[in-house]
Each structure stands twice: as C-alpha cells, then as structure tokens.
Amino acid sequence: MRFSNNGTRASISLSWTVVLVSIAGRAAIPKIAPGGMLFLDDSDRPRYNPLVRELASWNRADYRGLKRAGDIAQSTIWTRP
C-alpha cells in the first residue's frame, strides 16, 4: 500500500483487491473484488447520479432512514457481480 497526501486530498494506491469500500469518490471502484461491496452514504443526492449509472450492473440495496434534523436520507450498498 502506498499513501500520499498533497495537502488537500489523501490518496491510497492498493496493489490488492478489497471486499468493502466506503468512499466519497470513484478511485477505489476498480479495486473492489467480485462479491465485494461499496457503501455510499447520502446516495440519493443528485451529484451521485453519474456514479449510480456507472454501477447499474451491480446488485443494489437502498436503506432509508431519518437524519438528525428529521430529514430522510438514503444510503446504498452495491455488490460487485
């Protein structure tokens, strides 16, 4: 594993695949093993629509619940085929 930080963003370079990834970006998606999962909080936000389309062939499970302010939020777990 290689870790670098340019002052505003940190990045990790992996030489192996992983089973569960929780991200706020796309960089780790290629490293998710078949059967591995990707967790995305607030997945109903419009800014994540491109990612949702990109993962259309993956198995998807949505979970909805209340946030502190009483708003309904959605989290999604995708499983790589």
Secondary structure, DSSP 8 states (H G I E B T S, - for coil): -EEEE-SS-EEEE-SS-EEEEE-SSSTTGGGEEEEEEEEEETTTSGGGHHHHHHTTTSEEEEEEEE-TTS-EEEEEEEE--
